[in-house]
Amino acid sequence: MSTLAQRPRASFALAAALGLALLGIVVVATGVIVQVSGAAPDAGMPGGDPAPPAVATSAEPEIVDGPASPFDDGNPTVTKLDAGLLGALREAATAARRDGIEMVVNSGWRTPERQEQLLVEAISTYGSREAAAKWVAPADKSSHVHGEAVDIGDLEAAIWLGQNGAEFGLCQTYANEQWHFEYRESAPREGCPEAYPDPTYDPRLQ
């Protein structure tokens, strides 16, 4: 074969080799770009500053309270009540609504932290722990912390429940707290027991 015939083929081979080389560079460069862009969003970039630390959350206890509807399935002050109390409360609220009275839970289940906060506030208000005990129990003895008590927020509803609650097993526990009710299973048959003058007379709190 003549030298003239070989030159076009040599030129073609050289062009093909250069094309493959360029293609390889593009592939490598593309891989680097993909690797960098695929880095975790919170990771620091190579050679740069590290990612900022996560923001610390508050250690403050959650305050769970009302007002809430007795039928509110999204509020723990209602949903964490004792099952017997919650069932009786909802039956009573349904009956009260037929009488044109809307019942509202001002406070039901509480966290121990919330109960202690209320006790501290009561001591500040009444001047001593002894005086505050007539209104607020310590967390380890509170019927609210155990989900066994409910405070009715509206006075008209509290009066209605005081007059009709025994039918549903709901009894006013303390004479000085017209809003505070607890569940007594025997109340529909035997009526509610006499209310204590205030929480300091309650043997459960001694």
Backbone as a chain_set.jsonl record, in Angstrom:
{"seq": "MSTLAQRPRASFALAAALGLALLGIVVVATGVIVQVSGAAPDAGMPGGDPAPPAVATSAEPEIVDGPASPFDDGNPTVTKLDAGLLGALREAATAARRDGIEMVVNSGWRTPERQEQLLVEAISTYGSREAAAKWVAPADKSSHVHGEAVDIGDLEAAIWLGQNGAEFGLCQTYANEQWHFEYRESAPREGCPEAYPDPTYDPRLQ", "coords": {"N": [[0.848, -1.174, 0.0], [0.526, 2.297, -0.713], [2.34, 5.22, 0.542], [0.849, 7.583, 0.414], [-1.719, 6.628, 0.561], [-1.793, 5.745, 3.144], [-1.742, 8.029, 4.768], [-4.3, 9.447, 5.111], [-5.628, 7.544, 6.669], [-4.02, 7.471, 8.952], [-4.385, 10.062, 9.918], [-7.086, 9.975, 10.536], [-7.077, 8.045, 12.564], [-5.598, 9.391, 14.532], [-7.318, 11.55, 15.083], [-9.488, 10.151, 16.13], [-8.335, 9.079, 18.428], [-7.795, 11.43, 19.876], [-10.428, 12.298, 20.284], [-11.471, 10.283, 21.953], [-9.899, 10.69, 24.185], [-10.717, 13.283, 25.01], [-13.37, 12.698, 25.622], [-13.034, 11.044, 27.842], [-12.008, 12.885, 29.69], [-14.225, 14.562, 30.046], [-16.048, 12.746, 31.207], [-14.771, 12.134, 33.636], [-14.694, 14.685, 34.832], [-17.433, 15.207, 35.045], [-18.173, 13.242, 36.885], [-16.883, 14.174, 39.203], [-18.309, 16.563, 39.659], [-20.897, 15.542, 40.15], [-20.363, 14.069, 42.46], [-19.662, 16.079, 44.304], [-22.003, 17.694, 44.341], [-23.763, 15.852, 45.368], [-23.215, 15.665, 48.034], [-23.937, 15.46, 51.578], [-26.39, 17.705, 52.808], [-25.853, 18.96, 55.249], [-23.219, 18.713, 55.631], [-19.833, 19.843, 55.98], [-18.029, 21.659, 53.446], [-15.183, 20.463, 51.564], [-12.161, 21.794, 52.705], [-13.448, 24.077, 53.533], [-15.525, 25.898, 55.872], [-16.872, 24.079, 58.675], [-20.173, 22.537, 58.857], [-22.881, 24.365, 60.424], [-23.696, 23.832, 63.912], [-26.516, 21.878, 65.188], [-29.514, 23.518, 66.306], [-30.107, 23.933, 69.691], [-32.757, 22.526, 71.604], [-35.402, 23.761, 73.751], [-35.392, 23.123, 77.241], [-37.592, 23.442, 78.766], [-40.489, 22.341, 80.546], [-43.373, 20.913, 79.009], [-46.461, 22.6, 78.961], [-49.513, 21.414, 79.624], [-52.834, 21.945, 79.219], [-56.229, 23.247, 79.522], [-58.371, 25.764, 78.053], [-60.558, 23.175, 76.861], [-62.574, 21.146, 74.708], [-64.655, 18.506, 75.983], [-64.649, 16.522, 74.147], [-62.376, 16.647, 72.704], [-59.984, 15.08, 70.989], [-57.369, 15.608, 70.621], [-56.016, 16.843, 72.643], [-54.013, 16.275, 75.389], [-54.83, 16.858, 78.006], [-57.409, 16.083, 78.087], [-57.518, 13.534, 76.77], [-55.851, 11.918, 78.302], [-57.156, 11.44, 80.608], [-58.523, 9.326, 83.176], [-60.181, 6.404, 82.049], [-62.829, 5.788, 82.91], [-63.632, 8.223, 84.043], [-63.415, 9.942, 81.825], [-65.319, 8.841, 80.055], [-67.698, 9.218, 81.553], [-67.668, 11.99, 81.75], [-68.021, 12.789, 79.07], [-70.548, 11.771, 78.538], [-72.053, 13.316, 80.323], [-71.537, 15.873, 79.294], [-72.806, 15.709, 76.847], [-75.478, 15.461, 77.646], [-75.755, 17.916, 78.987], [-75.507, 19.666, 76.881], [-77.905, 19.283, 75.576], [-79.502, 20.668, 77.265], [-78.84, 23.167, 76.665], [-76.35, 24.005, 77.545], [-72.928, 24.432, 77.292], [-70.227, 22.475, 77.922], [-66.966, 22.907, 79.215], [-63.624, 21.889, 79.53], [-61.514, 23.094, 81.817], [-59.177, 22.286, 82.995], [-57.66, 19.154, 83.057], [-56.097, 16.195, 82.974], [-52.744, 16.627, 84.08], [-49.264, 17.39, 83.681], [-46.62, 16.37, 85.953], [-44.801, 18.456, 86.224], [-46.285, 20.719, 85.524], [-48.167, 20.698, 87.588], [-46.542, 21.171, 89.829], [-45.671, 23.705, 89.152], [-48.064, 25.141, 89.391], [-48.444, 24.851, 92.132], [-46.286, 26.28, 93.204], [-46.988, 28.827, 92.295], [-49.352, 29.165, 93.749], [-48.407, 29.186, 96.38], [-46.991, 31.573, 96.302], [-49.13, 33.302, 95.898], [-50.877, 32.91, 98.138], [-49.208, 33.037, 100.319], [-48.058, 31.034, 101.941], [-47.071, 27.549, 102.19], [-48.901, 26.01, 103.583], [-51.302, 27.464, 103.413], [-51.61, 27.474, 100.646], [-52.097, 24.804, 100.208], [-54.787, 24.443, 100.519], [-55.815, 24.768, 98.071], [-54.201, 23.751, 96.019], [-52.666, 20.676, 95.294], [-49.641, 18.798, 96.022], [-47.521, 17.455, 93.414], [-47.096, 14.651, 93.586], [-49.323, 13.714, 94.854], [-51.525, 14.657, 93.592], [-54.732, 14.449, 92.149], [-55.168, 15.279, 89.589], [-52.727, 14.872, 88.233], [-52.758, 12.142, 88.138], [-54.764, 11.76, 86.376], [-57.375, 11.711, 87.297], [-59.176, 13.672, 87.867], [-61.152, 16.544, 87.005], [-61.454, 19.907, 86.027], [-64.083, 22.074, 85.581], [-64.619, 24.659, 83.359], [-66.567, 26.709, 82.867], [-68.81, 28.561, 84.827], [-71.625, 28.246, 84.884], [-71.865, 25.742, 83.719], [-70.479, 24.239, 85.611], [-72.162, 24.503, 87.814], [-74.43, 23.208, 86.783], [-73.371, 20.635, 86.528], [-72.829, 20.088, 89.169], [-75.387, 19.773, 90.116], [-76.421, 17.696, 88.598], [-74.469, 15.796, 88.194], [-74.127, 13.363, 89.656], [-75.731, 11.465, 88.474], [-74.193, 10.607, 86.388], [-71.987, 9.703, 87.609], [-70.224, 11.639, 88.409], [-68.744, 13.701, 90.747], [-68.606, 16.541, 92.879], [-65.695, 17.282, 94.55], [-64.508, 18.927, 96.497], [-65.695, 21.428, 98.707], [-64.905, 24.064, 98.466], [-64.11, 24.284, 95.898], [-65.862, 24.613, 93.38], [-65.721, 23.803, 90.821], [-64.284, 21.457, 90.563], [-64.26, 18.082, 89.797], [-64.621, 14.556, 90.327], [-64.547, 11.048, 89.44], [-66.937, 8.773, 90.587], [-67.846, 5.626, 90.802], [-70.025, 4.443, 92.108], [-71.84, 6.453, 92.438], [-74.18, 6.89, 90.706], [-75.975, 5.066, 91.809], [-75.871, 5.39, 94.6], [-75.572, 8.057, 95.111], [-73.575, 11.069, 95.464], [-70.723, 11.251, 97.635], [-70.35, 13.332, 100.604], [-68.856, 16.464, 100.056], [-65.457, 17.338, 100.766], [-64.429, 19.999, 102.975], [-62.175, 21.43, 102.015], [-59.144, 20.676, 100.11], [-57.276, 20.001, 102.166], [-58.592, 18.454, 103.984], [-58.875, 16.042, 102.831], [-58.181, 12.693, 103.1], [-56.573, 11.31, 101.32], [-54.606, 13.028, 100.591], [-52.989, 13.419, 102.708]], "CA": [[0.0, 0.0, 0.0], [1.378, 3.471, -0.869], [2.378, 6.139, 1.692], [-0.259, 8.53, 0.272], [-2.975, 5.983, 0.996], [-1.779, 5.54, 4.594], [-1.857, 9.289, 5.511], [-5.666, 9.71, 5.599], [-5.988, 6.617, 7.763], [-3.295, 7.902, 10.15], [-5.059, 11.266, 10.425], [-8.361, 9.543, 11.13], [-6.774, 7.367, 13.827], [-5.195, 10.415, 15.481], [-8.526, 12.276, 15.479], [-10.288, 9.263, 16.977], [-7.668, 8.991, 19.73], [-8.042, 12.692, 20.579], [-11.838, 12.32, 20.68], [-11.642, 9.412, 23.113], [-9.253, 11.341, 25.325], [-11.6, 14.352, 25.452], [-14.539, 12.07, 26.238], [-12.623, 10.586, 29.169], [-11.909, 14.045, 30.575], [-15.588, 14.997, 30.349], [-16.65, 11.774, 32.127], [-14.16, 12.325, 34.955], [-15.154, 15.967, 35.371], [-18.842, 15.049, 35.414], [-18.213, 12.454, 38.11], [-16.514, 15.034, 40.32], [-19.436, 17.469, 39.903], [-21.977, 14.771, 40.762], [-19.964, 13.707, 43.815], [-19.741, 17.275, 45.145], [-23.4, 18.108, 44.495], [-24.492, 14.83, 46.122], [-22.802, 15.656, 49.424], [-25.019, 15.711, 52.53], [-26.623, 19.14, 52.91], [-25.328, 19.547, 56.467], [-21.798, 18.425, 55.749], [-18.966, 20.947, 55.594], [-17.366, 21.48, 52.17], [-13.749, 20.247, 51.723], [-11.368, 23.004, 52.736], [-14.256, 25.207, 53.988], [-15.966, 25.858, 57.257], [-17.798, 22.983, 58.967], [-21.598, 22.9, 58.915], [-23.248, 24.885, 61.747], [-24.312, 22.82, 64.776], [-27.976, 21.926, 65.315], [-30.001, 24.436, 67.33], [-30.547, 23.203, 70.882], [-34.169, 22.728, 71.944], [-35.622, 24.214, 75.118], [-35.628, 22.072, 78.229], [-38.776, 23.808, 79.547], [-41.538, 21.318, 80.479], [-44.573, 21.275, 78.253], [-47.637, 22.908, 79.77], [-50.703, 20.823, 79.012], [-53.994, 22.436, 79.953], [-57.334, 23.678, 78.695], [-59.686, 25.121, 77.92], [-60.715, 22.204, 75.782], [-63.845, 20.422, 74.667], [-64.556, 17.142, 76.492], [-64.548, 15.601, 73.004], [-61.132, 16.966, 71.999], [-59.097, 13.925, 70.976], [-56.01, 16.041, 70.338], [-55.436, 17.503, 73.803], [-53.771, 15.294, 76.453], [-55.557, 17.169, 79.232], [-58.65, 15.325, 77.968], [-57.326, 12.145, 76.35], [-55.134, 11.141, 79.316], [-57.995, 11.218, 81.781], [-58.957, 7.962, 83.453], [-61.219, 6.013, 81.08], [-64.145, 5.927, 83.522], [-63.916, 9.658, 84.177], [-63.615, 10.523, 80.499], [-66.613, 8.388, 79.542], [-68.755, 9.903, 82.293], [-67.625, 13.406, 81.38], [-68.601, 12.97, 77.737], [-71.994, 11.554, 78.656], [-72.616, 14.494, 80.982], [-71.443, 17.007, 78.368], [-73.85, 15.515, 75.84], [-76.753, 15.795, 78.296], [-75.764, 19.353, 79.259], [-75.732, 20.358, 75.603], [-79.361, 19.243, 75.31], [-80.086, 21.708, 78.117], [-78.33, 24.462, 76.215], [-75.126, 24.352, 78.278], [-71.716, 23.895, 76.667], [-69.262, 22.169, 78.967], [-65.574, 23.119, 78.825], [-62.617, 21.41, 80.485], [-60.495, 24.105, 82.072], [-57.958, 21.526, 83.26], [-57.907, 17.753, 83.375], [-54.782, 15.606, 83.262], [-51.62, 17.561, 84.077], [-47.929, 16.845, 83.918], [-46.126, 16.715, 87.288], [-44.158, 19.776, 86.166], [-47.352, 21.725, 85.535], [-48.75, 20.718, 88.927], [-45.593, 21.841, 90.71], [-45.703, 25.124, 88.807], [-49.279, 25.696, 90.002], [-48.24, 24.905, 93.58], [-45.387, 27.417, 93.458], [-47.77, 30.046, 92.102], [-50.309, 29.272, 94.854], [-47.643, 29.599, 97.569], [-46.726, 32.996, 96.124], [-50.396, 34.041, 96.015], [-51.488, 32.807, 99.457], [-48.22, 33.382, 101.341], [-47.411, 29.902, 102.611], [-47.439, 26.235, 101.656], [-50.098, 25.547, 104.29], [-52.462, 28.144, 102.828], [-51.734, 27.032, 99.256], [-52.593, 23.424, 100.203], [-56.248, 24.45, 100.446], [-56.204, 24.934, 96.671], [-53.349, 22.998, 95.079], [-51.965, 19.547, 95.896], [-48.335, 18.505, 95.426], [-47.631, 16.609, 92.214], [-47.126, 13.221, 93.884], [-50.62, 13.347, 95.423], [-52.595, 15.319, 92.849], [-55.616, 13.617, 91.326], [-55.014, 15.721, 88.207], [-51.553, 14.197, 87.666], [-53.152, 10.751, 87.905], [-55.855, 11.733, 85.401], [-58.594, 11.319, 88.008], [-59.967, 14.857, 88.22], [-61.37, 17.495, 85.916], [-61.991, 21.206, 86.427], [-64.997, 22.608, 84.583], [-64.268, 26.063, 83.234], [-67.685, 27.649, 82.864], [-69.53, 28.486, 86.1], [-72.961, 27.697, 84.656], [-71.7, 24.305, 83.495], [-70.087, 23.634, 86.886], [-73.382, 24.419, 88.621], [-75.251, 22.147, 86.197], [-72.77, 19.34, 86.848], [-73.023, 19.877, 90.604], [-76.772, 19.353, 90.342], [-76.776, 16.504, 87.815], [-73.315, 14.935, 87.966], [-74.234, 12.04, 90.279], [-76.355, 10.572, 87.481], [-73.139, 10.114, 85.501], [-70.846, 9.286, 88.423], [-69.32, 12.772, 88.577], [-69.031, 14.321, 92.035], [-67.768, 17.647, 93.343], [-64.882, 16.697, 95.62], [-64.19, 19.914, 97.539], [-66.723, 22.466, 98.793], [-64.356, 25.36, 98.065], [-63.777, 24.216, 94.471], [-67.123, 24.257, 92.726], [-65.389, 23.355, 89.466], [-63.452, 20.245, 90.616], [-65.07, 16.861, 89.831], [-63.96, 13.259, 90.185], [-65.472, 9.968, 89.086], [-67.31, 7.816, 91.623], [-68.657, 4.624, 90.085], [-71.244, 4.114, 92.853], [-72.695, 7.634, 92.57], [-75.518, 6.77, 90.104], [-76.838, 4.255, 92.673], [-75.837, 5.803, 96.0], [-75.368, 9.488, 95.238], [-72.202, 11.493, 95.71], [-70.363, 11.473, 99.051], [-70.257, 14.741, 100.978], [-67.594, 17.079, 99.64], [-64.564, 17.831, 101.812], [-64.417, 21.474, 102.979], [-61.119, 21.807, 101.067], [-58.255, 19.529, 99.947], [-56.516, 19.614, 103.345], [-59.396, 17.476, 104.727], [-58.895, 14.812, 102.038], [-57.177, 11.761, 103.638], [-55.654, 10.866, 100.253], [-53.561, 14.041, 100.421], [-52.229, 13.575, 103.969]], "C": [[0.891, 1.234, 0.0], [1.311, 4.339, 0.379], [1.235, 7.127, 1.645], [-1.571, 7.929, 0.772], [-3.047, 5.845, 2.507], [-2.047, 6.823, 5.372], [-3.296, 9.592, 5.983], [-6.062, 8.815, 6.767], [-5.293, 7.027, 9.062], [-3.963, 9.128, 10.766], [-6.37, 10.917, 11.132], [-8.128, 8.888, 12.493], [-6.393, 8.371, 14.907], [-6.404, 11.198, 15.996], [-9.396, 11.444, 16.422], [-9.698, 9.171, 18.376], [-7.908, 10.254, 20.543], [-9.474, 12.788, 21.074], [-12.086, 11.475, 21.907], [-11.042, 10.035, 24.37], [-10.137, 12.448, 25.887], [-12.837, 13.804, 26.167], [-14.223, 11.605, 27.651], [-12.536, 11.732, 30.15], [-13.288, 14.525, 31.001], [-16.239, 14.078, 31.373], [-16.103, 11.959, 33.529], [-14.653, 13.595, 35.607], [-16.6, 15.88, 35.84], [-18.988, 14.274, 36.71], [-17.863, 13.279, 39.325], [-17.654, 15.966, 40.69], [-20.566, 16.751, 40.609], [-21.64, 14.442, 42.2], [-20.085, 14.885, 44.759], [-21.18, 17.68, 45.403], [-24.2, 17.115, 45.293], [-24.091, 14.76, 47.578], [-23.985, 15.967, 50.322], [-25.173, 17.199, 52.747], [-26.045, 19.755, 54.166], [-23.845, 19.274, 56.65], [-20.989, 19.637, 55.327], [-18.296, 20.653, 54.271], [-15.883, 21.29, 52.397], [-13.006, 21.574, 51.678], [-12.126, 24.207, 53.24], [-14.619, 25.073, 55.444], [-16.894, 24.68, 57.49], [-19.228, 23.477, 59.024], [-21.932, 23.414, 60.303], [-23.914, 23.811, 62.585], [-25.815, 22.98, 64.829], [-28.36, 22.863, 66.448], [-30.543, 23.627, 68.499], [-32.009, 23.527, 71.169], [-34.299, 23.113, 73.412], [-35.898, 23.039, 76.036], [-36.859, 22.378, 79.081], [-39.842, 22.723, 79.437], [-42.742, 21.816, 79.708], [-45.733, 21.532, 79.21], [-48.865, 22.392, 79.037], [-51.91, 21.25, 79.835], [-55.099, 22.808, 78.975], [-57.268, 25.16, 78.432], [-59.766, 24.207, 76.703], [-62.108, 21.593, 75.848], [-63.65, 19.035, 75.285], [-64.388, 16.112, 75.38], [-63.279, 15.839, 72.183], [-60.166, 15.792, 72.109], [-57.648, 14.309, 70.684], [-55.315, 16.696, 71.521], [-55.253, 16.497, 74.941], [-54.488, 15.591, 77.757], [-56.906, 16.454, 79.262], [-58.366, 13.833, 77.73], [-56.609, 11.287, 77.387], [-55.899, 11.031, 80.632], [-58.267, 9.728, 81.949], [-60.162, 7.617, 82.566], [-62.624, 6.175, 81.654], [-64.559, 7.378, 83.64], [-64.218, 10.279, 82.821], [-64.963, 10.119, 79.91], [-67.767, 9.088, 80.224], [-68.827, 11.377, 81.916], [-68.289, 13.645, 80.034], [-70.104, 12.715, 77.747], [-72.67, 12.774, 79.283], [-72.609, 15.707, 80.056], [-72.51, 16.919, 77.288], [-75.218, 15.883, 76.416], [-76.851, 17.293, 78.565], [-76.041, 20.145, 77.993], [-77.214, 20.351, 75.244], [-80.097, 20.278, 76.136], [-79.561, 23.088, 77.754], [-77.057, 24.919, 76.901], [-73.93, 23.66, 77.629], [-70.657, 23.706, 77.751], [-67.84, 22.303, 78.424], [-64.66, 22.609, 79.93], [-61.56, 22.496, 80.64], [-59.145, 23.451, 82.342], [-58.349, 20.108, 83.638], [-56.606, 17.099, 83.807], [-53.712, 16.683, 83.171], [-50.306, 16.809, 84.215], [-47.532, 17.164, 85.357], [-45.481, 18.102, 87.325], [-45.191, 20.901, 86.233], [-47.96, 21.839, 86.934], [-47.829, 21.442, 89.905], [-45.547, 23.345, 90.439], [-46.913, 25.803, 89.446], [-49.132, 25.82, 91.516], [-47.344, 26.082, 93.961], [-46.146, 28.736, 93.326], [-48.76, 30.251, 93.248], [-49.607, 29.707, 96.142], [-47.35, 31.091, 97.497], [-47.989, 33.826, 96.349], [-50.915, 34.068, 97.453], [-50.501, 32.977, 100.612], [-47.539, 32.251, 102.062], [-47.847, 28.606, 101.945], [-48.718, 25.72, 102.295], [-51.358, 26.179, 103.698], [-52.698, 27.683, 101.395], [-52.326, 25.626, 99.165], [-54.109, 23.344, 100.17], [-56.749, 24.519, 99.011], [-55.436, 24.05, 95.704], [-52.597, 21.904, 95.829], [-50.579, 19.389, 95.288], [-48.476, 17.469, 94.317], [-47.77, 15.127, 92.547], [-48.454, 12.757, 94.468], [-51.798, 13.904, 94.63], [-53.422, 14.347, 92.024], [-55.556, 14.037, 89.86], [-53.846, 15.001, 87.532], [-51.87, 12.736, 87.356], [-54.31, 10.629, 86.913], [-57.202, 11.412, 86.007], [-59.453, 12.504, 88.436], [-60.074, 15.768, 87.013], [-61.95, 18.778, 86.493], [-62.84, 21.749, 85.28], [-64.869, 24.13, 84.554], [-65.409, 27.048, 83.35], [-68.512, 27.468, 84.131], [-70.91, 27.863, 85.931], [-72.892, 26.181, 84.443], [-71.31, 23.595, 84.783], [-71.297, 23.492, 87.811], [-74.278, 23.292, 88.109], [-74.714, 20.779, 86.596], [-72.89, 19.032, 88.333], [-74.415, 19.359, 90.921], [-77.094, 18.013, 89.687], [-75.653, 15.467, 87.691], [-73.435, 13.533, 88.525], [-74.84, 11.017, 89.328], [-75.305, 9.918, 86.582], [-71.908, 9.618, 86.278], [-69.842, 10.392, 88.657], [-69.7, 13.552, 89.827], [-68.064, 15.465, 92.318], [-67.022, 17.161, 94.576], [-64.672, 17.638, 96.783], [-65.206, 21.055, 97.52], [-66.201, 23.824, 98.32], [-63.957, 25.4, 96.586], [-64.996, 23.698, 93.709], [-66.897, 23.623, 91.365], [-64.708, 21.985, 89.419], [-64.323, 18.998, 90.796], [-64.203, 15.622, 89.647], [-65.023, 12.185, 89.945], [-65.685, 9.034, 90.273], [-68.295, 6.829, 90.994], [-69.984, 4.349, 90.782], [-72.24, 5.278, 92.897], [-74.06, 7.495, 91.898], [-76.493, 5.98, 90.981], [-76.982, 4.854, 94.073], [-75.737, 7.316, 96.199], [-73.91, 9.811, 95.543], [-71.926, 11.591, 97.207], [-70.276, 12.967, 99.34], [-68.884, 15.284, 100.608], [-66.776, 17.473, 100.87], [-64.593, 19.363, 101.802], [-63.363, 22.053, 102.037], [-60.128, 20.638, 101.001], [-57.479, 19.107, 101.206], [-57.283, 18.615, 104.219], [-59.409, 16.107, 104.027], [-57.814, 13.854, 102.563], [-56.184, 11.26, 102.583], [-54.467, 11.806, 100.116], [-52.697, 14.223, 101.673], [-50.86, 12.911, 103.845]], "O": [[1.93, 1.224, 0.659], [0.378, 4.234, 1.176], [0.689, 7.491, 2.687], [-2.419, 8.626, 1.33], [-4.124, 5.823, 3.103], [-2.523, 6.761, 6.505], [-3.489, 9.958, 7.142], [-6.725, 9.242, 7.712], [-5.883, 6.947, 10.139], [-4.092, 9.224, 11.987], [-6.71, 11.481, 12.171], [-8.866, 9.131, 13.448], [-6.804, 8.234, 16.059], [-6.508, 11.478, 17.191], [-9.964, 11.962, 17.384], [-10.418, 9.18, 19.375], [-8.189, 10.186, 21.739], [-9.718, 13.301, 22.166], [-12.82, 11.882, 22.807], [-11.595, 9.925, 25.464], [-10.298, 12.551, 27.103], [-13.291, 14.355, 27.17], [-15.045, 11.752, 28.555], [-12.934, 11.595, 31.307], [-13.504, 14.855, 32.166], [-16.902, 14.546, 32.298], [-16.856, 11.945, 34.503], [-14.993, 13.601, 36.79], [-16.954, 16.409, 36.894], [-19.83, 14.607, 37.544], [-18.477, 13.112, 40.379], [-17.95, 16.155, 41.87], [-21.138, 17.279, 41.562], [-22.504, 14.516, 43.075], [-20.552, 14.732, 45.887], [-21.551, 17.977, 46.539], [-25.232, 17.481, 45.855], [-24.571, 13.888, 48.302], [-24.925, 16.645, 49.909], [-24.169, 17.902, 52.862], [-25.763, 20.953, 54.18], [-23.279, 19.569, 57.703], [-21.393, 20.379, 54.431], [-18.011, 19.49, 53.986], [-15.337, 21.883, 53.328], [-13.181, 22.373, 50.758], [-11.535, 25.278, 53.376], [-14.077, 24.23, 56.16], [-17.64, 24.308, 56.585], [-19.481, 24.667, 59.212], [-21.336, 22.959, 61.279], [-24.623, 22.961, 62.046], [-26.345, 24.057, 64.558], [-27.631, 22.993, 67.431], [-31.359, 22.727, 68.302], [-32.445, 24.664, 70.996], [-33.415, 22.826, 74.219], [-36.56, 22.076, 75.648], [-37.143, 21.644, 80.027], [-40.085, 22.224, 78.339], [-43.083, 22.998, 79.755], [-45.954, 20.771, 80.152], [-49.209, 22.878, 77.96], [-51.991, 20.944, 81.025], [-54.932, 22.702, 77.76], [-56.204, 25.763, 78.574], [-59.131, 24.438, 75.674], [-62.732, 21.536, 76.907], [-62.582, 18.443, 75.127], [-64.028, 14.964, 75.64], [-63.131, 15.29, 71.091], [-59.602, 15.534, 73.172], [-56.796, 13.436, 70.519], [-54.146, 17.069, 71.419], [-56.234, 15.922, 75.413], [-54.736, 14.677, 78.542], [-57.479, 16.243, 80.331], [-58.919, 12.977, 78.419], [-56.736, 10.063, 77.366], [-55.355, 10.585, 81.643], [-58.244, 8.968, 80.981], [-61.049, 8.446, 82.364], [-63.521, 6.651, 80.957], [-65.708, 7.726, 83.367], [-65.166, 11.052, 82.684], [-65.669, 10.948, 79.335], [-68.715, 9.511, 79.563], [-69.913, 11.941, 81.78], [-69.042, 14.606, 79.877], [-70.85, 13.384, 77.031], [-73.729, 13.209, 78.828], [-73.566, 16.481, 80.036], [-73.056, 17.938, 76.864], [-76.021, 16.537, 75.75], [-77.919, 17.881, 78.389], [-76.724, 21.169, 78.025], [-77.718, 21.316, 74.668], [-81.183, 20.721, 75.763], [-79.814, 24.062, 78.463], [-76.715, 26.1, 76.845], [-73.932, 22.444, 77.442], [-70.248, 24.662, 78.41], [-67.548, 21.865, 77.311], [-64.892, 22.863, 81.112], [-60.805, 22.78, 79.709], [-58.1, 23.986, 81.971], [-59.258, 19.894, 84.441], [-56.073, 17.405, 84.874], [-53.761, 17.546, 82.295], [-50.252, 15.725, 84.797], [-48.043, 18.124, 85.934], [-45.593, 18.828, 88.313], [-44.989, 21.904, 86.917], [-48.235, 22.941, 87.409], [-48.292, 22.24, 90.72], [-45.404, 24.152, 91.357], [-46.802, 26.908, 89.979], [-49.63, 26.772, 92.117], [-47.618, 26.792, 94.928], [-45.973, 29.646, 94.137], [-48.985, 31.384, 93.674], [-50.15, 30.505, 96.906], [-47.447, 31.797, 98.501], [-47.931, 34.916, 96.918], [-51.343, 35.115, 97.94], [-50.918, 33.054, 101.768], [-46.534, 32.472, 102.737], [-48.851, 28.56, 101.234], [-49.529, 25.07, 101.636], [-52.364, 25.498, 103.505], [-53.842, 27.517, 100.971], [-52.977, 25.285, 98.178], [-54.667, 22.299, 99.833], [-57.941, 24.354, 98.75], [-55.975, 23.644, 94.674], [-51.972, 22.157, 96.859], [-50.359, 19.802, 94.15], [-49.438, 16.702, 94.29], [-48.495, 14.412, 91.855], [-48.701, 11.555, 94.572], [-52.952, 13.642, 94.973], [-52.878, 13.522, 91.289], [-55.86, 13.234, 88.977], [-53.965, 14.568, 86.386], [-51.314, 12.161, 86.421], [-54.783, 9.526, 86.641], [-58.085, 10.897, 85.32], [-60.349, 12.36, 89.266], [-59.219, 15.771, 86.127], [-62.834, 18.737, 87.348], [-62.37, 21.867, 84.149], [-64.993, 24.8, 85.58], [-65.221, 28.136, 83.894], [-68.877, 26.344, 84.476], [-71.322, 27.039, 86.748], [-73.746, 25.436, 84.923], [-71.754, 22.474, 85.03], [-71.441, 22.485, 88.505], [-74.82, 22.515, 88.896], [-75.473, 19.879, 86.953], [-73.033, 17.873, 88.724], [-74.605, 18.601, 91.872], [-77.951, 17.276, 90.174], [-75.866, 14.384, 87.146], [-72.9, 12.593, 87.937], [-74.497, 9.836, 89.379], [-75.507, 8.813, 86.079], [-70.924, 9.175, 85.687], [-68.714, 10.12, 89.065], [-70.834, 14.011, 89.959], [-66.869, 15.375, 92.036], [-67.633, 16.686, 95.533], [-64.658, 17.206, 97.936], [-65.538, 21.584, 96.459], [-66.974, 24.645, 97.827], [-63.517, 26.435, 96.087], [-65.126, 22.504, 93.44], [-67.793, 22.978, 90.82], [-64.569, 21.41, 88.34], [-65.029, 18.859, 91.794], [-63.204, 15.632, 88.927], [-66.21, 12.379, 90.205], [-64.725, 8.565, 90.886], [-69.438, 7.178, 90.697], [-70.975, 4.051, 90.114], [-73.371, 5.101, 93.351], [-75.046, 7.951, 92.478], [-77.702, 6.196, 90.908], [-78.064, 4.832, 94.66], [-75.808, 7.8, 97.328], [-73.115, 8.92, 95.843], [-72.811, 11.975, 97.971], [-70.142, 13.773, 98.419], [-67.869, 14.624, 100.828], [-67.33, 17.889, 101.887], [-64.762, 19.968, 100.743], [-63.614, 23.04, 101.345], [-60.265, 19.689, 101.774], [-57.063, 17.952, 101.298], [-56.693, 17.992, 105.102], [-59.905, 15.129, 104.586], [-56.63, 14.179, 102.475], [-55.079, 10.834, 102.922], [-53.429, 11.417, 99.58], [-51.796, 15.062, 101.704], [-50.075, 12.932, 104.793]]}, "num_chains": 1, "name": "protein.A"}
